[in-house]
């Protein structure tokens, strides 16, 4: 028997630094929050190694996921015409999708993905659809709910309105993490008027668009994204931390081939190093406390490279960095590193990053790749309605290429 619409005996509320309160009315949402796979997100930093730069950035994927759920809930209640267009079943599925969209994240978030090729989207899909406590809770509420929630998150759902709310250029995910990350890093770059945006959204056809009166609020939101990426998310010191993390996993992966016994002391890393199928149980157990413990164990490793890199990571002895500009610059750094007794394969990390601030859609039908404004009955793409956004679209993407290496290395 379906219990999809079952309400909590009384409304559950949780204090939140960004939204004031998180409100929970449906029992299925409350049960999902208390599932072990969701509780695990308390042990995953939202911003990976950024706490090495902004020391108060200790917030978790757990609090962010609750925040996304709350933004979805507010959208349903406040966006003109949205609630009336959704059945109660669709509303609940959307709330579940907002809550669970990041449930598959590994330690140190995106940094972990780059070193192990374990993508959080894949594990989010598996946790929802394969045997797990979350899957059991969803199925108990409604047999089809796991597939519906998974399809919304993975952009497979036939109704693109639902995926637009969870993942688009103006979605619940971004609107929460910009405000939340700004608060916990102690910066003002990510601030924008969330309530104004929600009040000036409306449903037109089967997509969410902005009223003309909301253009300035959306411009602030896009500028907040730009500033947060270059001042916080892509901060060089955070990338240096991730570079050392990458080198540790590269070294462990190489040792799996040449001397796997050296990794017996951290055997829980092995499933993530040998390109085999990773079980949900192994994924569940590898949270950030486990990884940090593993690195602590490696400070006594018989492998000098692993020992040194683990000590550097734990004690914040980060690599220095500089912009890559000259043609022979990287080779000079590699040569100097080798001459100083370091293996350049692990002690020289090249990093290239770029950001597209706003992606103008190729077709008007692409609801998830653009923001549209309703002006006098016509839908106008945002870069055509805003000179500020037009400047970003017409300008070149910002690029940044850096090299990271030990501070004691000097080259000419």
C-alpha positions as CSV (number, residue, x, y, z in Angstrom):
1,X,0.0,0.0,0.0
2,X,1.4,3.4,-1.0
3,X,2.2,5.8,1.8
4,X,3.4,8.6,-0.5
5,X,1.1,11.2,0.8
6,X,1.5,10.4,4.4
7,X,2.0,13.4,6.6
8,X,4.2,13.7,9.7
9,X,2.2,13.7,12.9
10,X,3.4,17.3,13.2
11,X,5.4,19.6,11.0
12,X,9.2,19.0,11.5
13,X,11.3,22.1,11.6
14,X,15.1,22.5,11.7
15,X,17.1,25.6,12.2
16,X,19.1,26.7,9.3
17,X,21.6,29.6,8.9
18,X,20.5,30.4,5.4
19,X,16.8,29.8,5.3
20,X,15.9,30.3,8.9
21,X,14.0,27.0,9.1
22,X,13.8,23.8,7.1
23,X,10.1,22.7,7.0
24,X,9.2,19.0,6.6
25,X,5.6,17.9,6.2
26,X,5.8,14.5,4.5
27,X,6.9,11.4,6.3
28,X,8.9,10.1,3.4
29,X,11.1,13.2,3.5
30,X,11.6,12.8,7.2
31,X,12.5,9.1,6.8
32,X,15.0,9.9,4.0
33,X,16.7,12.5,6.1
34,X,17.2,9.9,8.8
35,X,18.5,7.2,6.4
36,X,22.1,6.2,6.9
37,X,23.1,7.1,3.4
38,X,21.8,10.6,3.9
39,X,23.3,11.0,7.4
40,X,26.6,10.1,5.8
41,X,26.6,13.5,4.1
42,X,27.3,15.0,7.5
43,X,30.8,13.5,7.1
44,X,31.4,15.1,3.7
45,X,32.6,18.7,3.4
46,X,30.5,20.8,1.0
47,X,33.5,22.6,-0.3
48,X,36.2,19.9,-0.3
49,X,39.5,21.4,0.7
50,X,38.3,25.0,0.7
51,X,38.4,24.9,4.5
52,X,42.2,25.0,4.1
53,X,41.7,28.6,2.8
54,X,38.5,29.8,4.6
55,X,38.7,28.1,8.0
56,X,35.0,28.4,8.8
57,X,34.0,26.5,5.6
58,X,33.2,23.5,7.6
59,X,29.7,23.0,6.4
60,X,28.6,19.7,4.9
61,X,26.8,18.2,2.0
62,X,24.1,17.3,4.6
63,X,23.2,20.9,5.3
64,X,23.4,21.9,1.6
65,X,21.1,19.0,0.6
66,X,18.5,20.1,3.2
67,X,18.9,23.7,1.9
68,X,18.1,22.5,-1.7
69,X,15.1,20.7,-0.5
70,X,13.9,23.8,1.3
71,X,14.4,26.0,-1.9
72,X,12.4,23.4,-3.9
73,X,9.7,23.6,-1.2
74,X,9.6,27.4,-1.4
75,X,9.5,27.3,-5.2
76,X,6.5,25.1,-5.1
77,X,4.7,27.4,-2.7
78,X,5.9,30.8,-4.1
79,X,6.5,30.5,-7.9
80,X,3.4,31.8,-9.6
81,X,1.4,28.9,-11.2
82,X,3.8,26.2,-10.2
83,X,1.9,24.4,-7.5
84,X,-1.2,24.3,-9.5
85,X,0.6,22.6,-12.4
86,X,2.0,19.8,-10.3
87,X,0.2,16.8,-8.8
88,X,0.9,16.1,-5.2
89,X,2.9,13.0,-6.4
90,X,5.1,15.3,-8.6
91,X,5.6,17.7,-5.7
92,X,6.8,15.0,-3.4
93,X,9.1,13.5,-6.1
94,X,10.6,17.0,-6.6
95,X,11.1,17.4,-2.9
96,X,12.8,14.0,-2.8
97,X,15.0,14.9,-5.8
98,X,16.1,18.1,-4.2
99,X,17.0,16.3,-1.0
100,X,18.8,13.4,-2.6
101,X,20.6,15.1,-5.5
102,X,24.0,14.9,-3.8
103,X,23.6,11.7,-1.9
104,X,26.3,10.0,-4.0
105,X,29.2,12.4,-3.2
106,X,32.5,11.0,-2.1
107,X,35.1,12.5,0.3
108,X,36.2,16.0,-0.5
109,X,33.4,16.3,-3.0
110,X,34.6,17.0,-6.6
111,X,38.3,16.7,-5.7
112,X,37.7,13.0,-4.9
113,X,36.0,12.5,-8.3
114,X,39.0,13.8,-10.2
115,X,41.4,11.3,-8.5
116,X,39.3,8.2,-8.5
117,X,37.0,8.6,-11.5
118,X,34.1,7.8,-9.1
119,X,31.4,10.3,-10.2
120,X,28.8,11.3,-7.6
121,X,26.0,11.3,-10.2
122,X,26.6,7.6,-10.8
123,X,26.5,6.7,-7.1
124,X,23.5,9.0,-6.5
125,X,21.6,7.0,-9.2
126,X,22.8,3.7,-7.7
127,X,21.9,4.6,-4.1
128,X,18.4,5.6,-5.2
129,X,17.7,2.6,-7.5
130,X,19.7,-0.2,-6.0
131,X,19.1,-2.0,-2.7
132,X,19.7,0.6,0.0
133,X,17.8,2.1,2.9
134,X,17.0,5.1,0.7
135,X,15.7,2.8,-2.0
136,X,13.6,0.9,0.6
137,X,12.0,4.2,1.9
138,X,11.2,5.4,-1.5
139,X,9.7,2.1,-2.6
140,X,7.6,1.9,0.5
141,X,6.1,5.3,-0.2
142,X,5.4,4.3,-3.8
143,X,6.9,1.5,-6.0
144,X,7.7,3.8,-8.8
145,X,9.2,6.6,-6.7
146,X,12.9,5.6,-6.9
147,X,12.8,5.6,-10.7
148,X,10.9,8.9,-10.9
149,X,13.3,10.7,-8.4
150,X,16.3,9.3,-10.2
151,X,15.0,10.4,-13.6
152,X,14.4,13.9,-12.3
153,X,18.0,14.2,-11.0
154,X,19.6,12.6,-14.1
155,X,17.6,14.7,-16.6
156,X,15.8,11.6,-17.9
157,X,12.3,12.6,-16.8
158,X,9.9,13.3,-19.7
159,X,8.7,16.5,-18.0
160,X,11.6,18.9,-18.3
161,X,10.0,21.3,-15.8
162,X,10.9,19.0,-13.0
163,X,14.5,18.7,-14.0
164,X,14.7,22.5,-14.6
165,X,13.9,23.1,-10.9
166,X,16.7,20.7,-9.7
167,X,19.3,21.4,-12.4
168,X,19.5,24.3,-14.7
169,X,21.2,27.7,-14.9
170,X,18.8,29.0,-12.3
171,X,18.0,26.1,-10.0
172,X,17.4,25.2,-6.4
173,X,20.9,23.7,-6.1
174,X,22.8,26.8,-7.2
175,X,20.6,29.1,-5.3
176,X,21.3,27.3,-2.0
177,X,25.0,26.7,-2.4
178,X,25.9,30.3,-3.4
179,X,24.2,31.7,-0.3
180,X,25.4,28.8,2.0
181,X,29.0,28.9,0.8
182,X,29.1,32.6,1.0
183,X,27.9,32.5,4.6
184,X,30.3,29.8,5.8
185,X,33.4,31.2,4.0
186,X,32.6,34.6,5.5
187,X,32.6,36.4,2.2
188,X,29.8,38.5,0.6
189,X,30.5,37.6,-3.0
190,X,27.7,35.0,-3.2
191,X,24.9,37.1,-1.8
192,X,21.8,37.7,-3.8
193,X,18.1,38.2,-3.1
194,X,16.6,34.7,-3.2
195,X,13.2,35.8,-2.1
196,X,13.0,38.4,-4.8
197,X,13.9,35.8,-7.4
198,X,11.3,33.4,-6.2
199,X,8.6,36.2,-6.2
200,X,9.4,37.2,-9.7
201,X,9.5,33.7,-11.2
202,X,6.4,32.4,-12.9
203,X,5.3,29.3,-14.9
204,X,4.7,29.9,-18.5
205,X,3.8,26.9,-20.6
206,X,5.7,24.2,-18.9
207,X,8.8,26.1,-17.9
208,X,9.8,28.5,-15.2
209,X,10.6,32.0,-16.5
210,X,11.4,35.4,-14.9
211,X,9.1,38.4,-14.9
212,X,10.7,41.5,-16.3
213,X,10.8,43.0,-12.8
214,X,13.2,40.2,-11.7
215,X,16.0,40.9,-14.2
216,X,18.1,42.8,-11.7
217,X,17.8,40.1,-9.1
218,X,19.0,37.5,-11.6
219,X,21.9,39.7,-12.7
220,X,23.0,39.8,-9.1
221,X,22.7,36.0,-8.9
222,X,24.9,35.6,-12.0
223,X,27.5,38.0,-10.7
224,X,27.5,36.1,-7.4
225,X,28.3,32.9,-9.3
226,X,31.2,34.6,-11.1
227,X,32.7,36.1,-7.9
228,X,32.3,32.9,-5.9
229,X,34.0,30.8,-8.6
230,X,37.1,32.9,-8.8
231,X,37.4,34.1,-5.2
232,X,36.3,30.9,-3.4
233,X,35.8,27.7,-5.5
234,X,38.9,28.1,-7.7
235,X,41.1,29.7,-5.0
236,X,44.8,28.6,-5.7
237,X,45.4,27.3,-2.2
238,X,42.3,25.1,-2.4
239,X,43.6,23.8,-5.8
240,X,47.0,23.2,-4.2
241,X,45.3,21.0,-1.6
242,X,43.5,19.1,-4.3
243,X,46.8,18.7,-6.2
244,X,48.4,17.0,-3.3
245,X,45.3,14.8,-2.8
246,X,45.6,13.9,-6.5
247,X,49.2,13.0,-6.1
248,X,48.5,10.7,-3.1
249,X,45.9,8.7,-5.0
250,X,48.2,8.6,-8.1
251,X,51.0,7.2,-6.0
252,X,48.7,4.6,-4.4
253,X,47.4,3.6,-7.8
254,X,50.9,3.1,-9.0
255,X,51.8,1.0,-5.9
256,X,48.8,-1.2,-6.5
257,X,50.7,-2.4,-9.6
258,X,54.3,-2.4,-8.3
259,X,54.0,-3.1,-4.5
260,X,50.4,-3.5,-3.3
261,X,51.5,-4.8,0.1
262,X,52.5,-1.3,1.1
263,X,48.8,-0.4,1.0
264,X,47.6,-3.3,3.2
265,X,47.5,-0.8,6.1
266,X,44.9,1.2,4.2
267,X,43.1,-1.6,2.4
268,X,39.8,0.3,2.4
269,X,41.4,2.5,-0.4
270,X,42.0,-0.4,-2.7
271,X,38.6,-0.8,-4.3
272,X,38.9,2.8,-5.5
273,X,42.3,2.3,-7.0
274,X,42.0,-0.8,-9.2
275,X,39.2,0.2,-11.6
276,X,36.9,-2.5,-10.4
277,X,33.2,-2.3,-9.7
278,X,32.8,-0.4,-6.4
279,X,30.1,-1.7,-4.1
280,X,27.6,0.7,-2.4
281,X,29.0,-0.7,0.9
282,X,32.6,0.4,0.1
283,X,31.3,3.8,-1.1
284,X,29.3,4.3,2.1
285,X,32.3,3.5,4.3
286,X,34.7,5.9,2.6
287,X,33.7,9.2,4.1
288,X,36.1,12.0,5.0
289,X,37.0,10.8,8.5
290,X,38.0,7.4,7.0
291,X,40.1,9.1,4.4
292,X,41.8,11.4,6.9
293,X,42.5,8.4,9.1
294,X,44.0,6.6,6.1
295,X,46.3,9.6,5.4
296,X,47.3,9.6,9.1
297,X,48.3,5.9,8.8
298,X,50.3,6.7,5.6
299,X,52.4,9.2,7.6
300,X,54.2,6.0,8.9
301,X,54.3,4.4,5.4
302,X,57.5,2.6,4.2
303,X,57.0,4.5,0.9
304,X,58.7,7.8,1.3
305,X,56.6,9.6,-1.3
306,X,53.3,8.6,0.3
307,X,54.6,9.4,3.7
308,X,55.8,12.9,2.7
309,X,52.6,13.7,0.7
310,X,50.4,12.6,3.6
311,X,52.3,14.7,6.0
312,X,52.0,17.7,3.7
313,X,48.3,17.3,3.3
314,X,47.5,16.8,7.0
315,X,49.8,19.6,8.2
316,X,48.8,22.1,5.4
317,X,52.3,22.2,3.9
318,X,50.8,23.1,0.5
319,X,52.6,23.4,-2.8
320,X,53.4,26.9,-4.0
321,X,51.8,27.9,-7.3
322,X,52.4,30.3,-10.2
323,X,50.7,31.1,-13.5
324,X,51.9,29.0,-16.5
325,X,52.9,31.5,-19.2
326,X,56.3,30.6,-20.7
327,X,56.9,27.7,-23.2
328,X,59.8,26.2,-21.2
329,X,58.5,27.1,-17.7
330,X,56.9,23.8,-16.9
331,X,60.0,21.8,-18.1
332,X,62.3,24.0,-16.0
333,X,60.1,23.4,-12.9
334,X,60.1,19.6,-13.5
335,X,63.9,19.6,-14.0
336,X,64.5,21.6,-10.8
337,X,62.1,19.4,-8.8
338,X,63.9,16.3,-10.0
339,X,67.3,17.8,-9.2
340,X,66.1,18.4,-5.6
341,X,65.3,14.7,-5.2
342,X,61.6,14.8,-5.8
343,X,59.7,12.7,-8.3
344,X,58.1,15.2,-10.6
345,X,55.3,12.8,-11.5
346,X,53.9,13.5,-8.0
347,X,55.4,16.8,-7.0
348,X,54.6,18.9,-10.1
349,X,50.9,19.3,-10.7
350,X,49.6,21.2,-13.7
351,X,46.1,22.6,-13.4
352,X,43.9,24.3,-16.0
353,X,40.5,25.6,-15.3
354,X,37.9,27.7,-17.2
355,X,34.5,29.0,-16.4
356,X,31.5,29.8,-18.7
357,X,29.5,32.2,-16.6
358,X,26.3,31.9,-18.6
359,X,25.6,29.5,-21.4
360,X,23.2,31.0,-24.0
361,X,20.9,28.2,-25.3
362,X,21.1,27.2,-29.0
363,X,17.3,26.6,-29.1
364,X,14.4,28.2,-27.3
365,X,13.2,24.7,-26.3
366,X,16.3,24.1,-24.2
367,X,14.7,24.9,-20.9
368,X,17.7,23.7,-18.8
369,X,20.4,25.7,-20.6
370,X,19.1,29.2,-20.5
371,X,17.1,31.7,-18.5
372,X,14.1,33.4,-20.1
373,X,12.3,36.6,-19.3
374,X,8.7,37.3,-20.0
375,X,8.5,40.8,-21.6
376,X,5.1,42.0,-22.8
377,X,3.9,38.5,-23.5
378,X,7.1,37.4,-25.3
379,X,9.8,35.1,-24.0
380,X,13.2,36.8,-24.3
381,X,16.5,35.0,-23.6
382,X,18.3,36.7,-20.7
383,X,21.3,37.8,-22.6
384,X,19.0,39.7,-25.0
385,X,17.2,41.3,-22.0
386,X,20.2,42.2,-19.9
387,X,23.2,44.2,-21.2
388,X,25.2,42.9,-18.2
389,X,24.6,39.2,-19.1
390,X,25.1,40.0,-22.8
391,X,28.6,41.2,-21.9
392,X,29.4,37.9,-20.4
393,X,28.1,35.9,-23.3
394,X,30.0,38.0,-25.9
395,X,33.2,38.1,-23.9
396,X,35.8,35.3,-23.8
397,X,35.6,32.6,-21.1
398,X,38.0,33.3,-18.3
399,X,40.9,30.8,-18.2
400,X,43.5,30.0,-15.6
401,X,46.5,27.7,-16.0
402,X,48.7,27.1,-12.9
403,X,51.5,24.8,-11.9
404,X,51.9,23.6,-8.3
405,X,55.2,22.3,-6.8
406,X,57.0,22.3,-3.4
407,X,57.9,25.6,-1.9
408,X,61.6,24.6,-1.5
409,X,62.0,24.3,-5.3
410,X,63.8,27.3,-6.9
411,X,64.4,27.4,-10.7
412,X,65.9,29.8,-13.2
